[in-house]
């Protein structure tokens, strides 16, 4: 069975309302993205990761990595993702890559989107 690595940074993390999508996945650990991204709250409902337009404005984002089969990703996780997000590959702090959801370019400037990149501790800290 082919496995993929998936970086999650919102409700898919342990304790989040969508973590059940990873019930049969292997938790790899808590990790940071490479410091190349901006992090947003969308309507205070879910987070979105997006590549920084200027490298010096990028931040690392806290999340978790899971190993899971492609079908689990396709059948359990992707159907629950909001339309503002799309599947991509991101760089992690250790230089490796991982699948992740990211904000679509046209969603970054939409109403209700707030840049939370400078909040230490990621989505959980922001939601406090």
Backbone torsions as a table, in degrees:
resi	resn	phi	psi	omega
1	UNK	NA	126.5	178.1
2	UNK	-77.1	131.8	179.1
3	UNK	-112.6	148.8	174.3
4	UNK	-121.6	156.6	174.1
5	UNK	-98.5	135.1	-178.8
6	UNK	-127.4	123.1	175.4
7	UNK	-91.4	126.2	176.8
8	UNK	-122.4	147.3	-176.0
9	UNK	-138.8	18.4	-178.9
10	UNK	-141.0	-127.3	-176.2
11	UNK	-66.6	-14.0	177.4
12	UNK	-78.0	-13.5	179.9
13	UNK	-71.0	162.2	179.0
14	UNK	-51.2	132.0	-178.6
15	UNK	87.3	-9.2	179.7
16	UNK	-83.6	159.4	-175.5
17	UNK	-66.8	-19.3	178.4
18	UNK	-107.1	11.0	180.0
19	UNK	-65.3	-20.3	177.5
20	UNK	-61.1	-21.6	176.7
21	UNK	-64.1	-17.9	-178.6
22	UNK	-108.4	18.2	-174.9
23	UNK	-59.3	-31.4	179.8
24	UNK	-104.6	9.4	179.5
25	UNK	-90.9	163.5	176.1
26	UNK	-97.7	121.3	176.4
27	UNK	-72.5	120.7	179.8
28	UNK	-88.5	-42.8	178.3
29	UNK	154.1	173.1	176.1
30	UNK	-83.1	132.6	-176.6
31	UNK	-143.4	169.1	172.6
32	UNK	-112.1	148.7	168.9
33	UNK	-71.4	166.1	169.5
34	UNK	-63.1	156.4	-178.7
35	UNK	-79.4	57.4	-176.6
36	UNK	-122.2	9.0	-168.5
37	UNK	-126.7	159.4	167.9
38	UNK	-109.9	152.9	-175.1
39	UNK	-125.2	132.2	-173.4
40	UNK	-127.2	149.2	168.4
41	UNK	-100.3	130.0	179.9
42	UNK	-107.5	110.8	-178.5
43	UNK	52.0	27.0	-177.2
44	UNK	55.2	23.5	-177.5
45	UNK	-108.0	-39.0	-180.0
46	UNK	-152.9	158.9	179.5
47	UNK	-95.0	163.0	175.5
48	UNK	-141.6	134.9	178.0
49	UNK	-100.0	140.9	178.7
50	UNK	-149.0	138.9	178.7
51	UNK	-58.8	136.1	178.1
52	UNK	-67.7	138.9	178.7
53	UNK	-67.1	-34.0	177.9
54	UNK	-121.6	125.4	-174.5
55	UNK	-51.9	-37.9	-178.2
56	UNK	-69.7	-13.3	177.8
57	UNK	-92.5	-3.8	-179.6
58	UNK	-72.0	152.3	177.4
59	UNK	-131.0	158.1	171.9
60	UNK	-86.6	148.2	-175.8
61	UNK	-123.4	131.4	179.6
62	UNK	-76.5	137.5	176.6
63	UNK	-160.8	-166.0	178.7
64	UNK	-130.9	149.6	176.6
65	UNK	-114.6	136.9	176.4
66	UNK	-125.0	149.4	169.2
67	UNK	-104.9	130.2	-176.9
68	UNK	-151.6	157.9	176.3
69	UNK	-71.0	152.1	177.8
70	UNK	-52.1	-43.8	-176.5
71	UNK	-63.6	-35.4	177.3
72	UNK	-63.6	-42.5	176.9
73	UNK	-60.5	-48.5	-176.4
74	UNK	-68.4	-37.3	-172.5
75	UNK	-95.6	-29.5	-174.7
76	UNK	-105.4	-36.3	-172.9
77	UNK	-98.4	-55.8	-174.0
78	UNK	-57.2	-38.8	179.1
79	UNK	-63.6	-18.9	-177.7
80	UNK	-94.8	-5.5	-176.9
81	UNK	-76.7	141.7	179.2
82	UNK	-70.2	158.3	-176.7
83	UNK	-65.3	-17.0	179.0
84	UNK	-73.6	-12.2	-176.4
85	UNK	-111.6	152.2	176.1
86	UNK	-140.6	157.3	-179.2
87	UNK	-78.8	137.9	179.5
88	UNK	-151.1	-176.9	171.7
89	UNK	-114.2	132.3	177.6
90	UNK	-117.9	165.5	174.8
91	UNK	-97.4	133.1	175.7
92	UNK	-90.5	166.3	-176.3
93	UNK	-58.6	-30.3	-179.4
94	UNK	-83.0	3.9	177.5
95	UNK	91.8	-6.8	177.0
96	UNK	-83.8	168.9	178.6
97	UNK	-108.3	161.5	177.7
98	UNK	-155.0	148.8	168.6
99	UNK	-65.4	151.8	177.6
100	UNK	-164.2	161.7	170.3
101	UNK	-90.0	144.0	176.2
102	UNK	-136.7	158.8	178.1
103	UNK	-71.6	140.0	173.0
104	UNK	-67.9	149.5	-177.5
105	UNK	-54.7	-42.2	-176.8
106	UNK	-74.8	-8.8	-180.0
107	UNK	-89.9	-20.1	-174.5
108	UNK	-60.4	-41.3	-178.2
109	UNK	-95.1	10.9	-176.8
110	UNK	-71.3	156.7	176.0
111	UNK	-58.0	142.8	177.9
112	UNK	85.5	3.8	178.9
113	UNK	-101.4	124.6	-177.2
114	UNK	-123.0	132.5	177.8
115	UNK	-75.5	118.5	-180.0
116	UNK	-117.5	23.1	-175.1
117	UNK	-57.2	-30.9	-175.9
118	UNK	-90.9	3.7	176.0
119	UNK	-77.6	117.8	177.5
120	UNK	-70.0	133.8	175.9
121	UNK	98.8	3.5	172.8
122	UNK	70.6	-153.1	-173.2
123	UNK	-62.1	-43.5	-179.1
124	UNK	-60.9	-43.8	179.8
125	UNK	-64.8	-41.0	179.3
126	UNK	-62.5	-44.6	-178.2
127	UNK	-73.8	-21.1	175.8
128	UNK	36.8	NA	NA
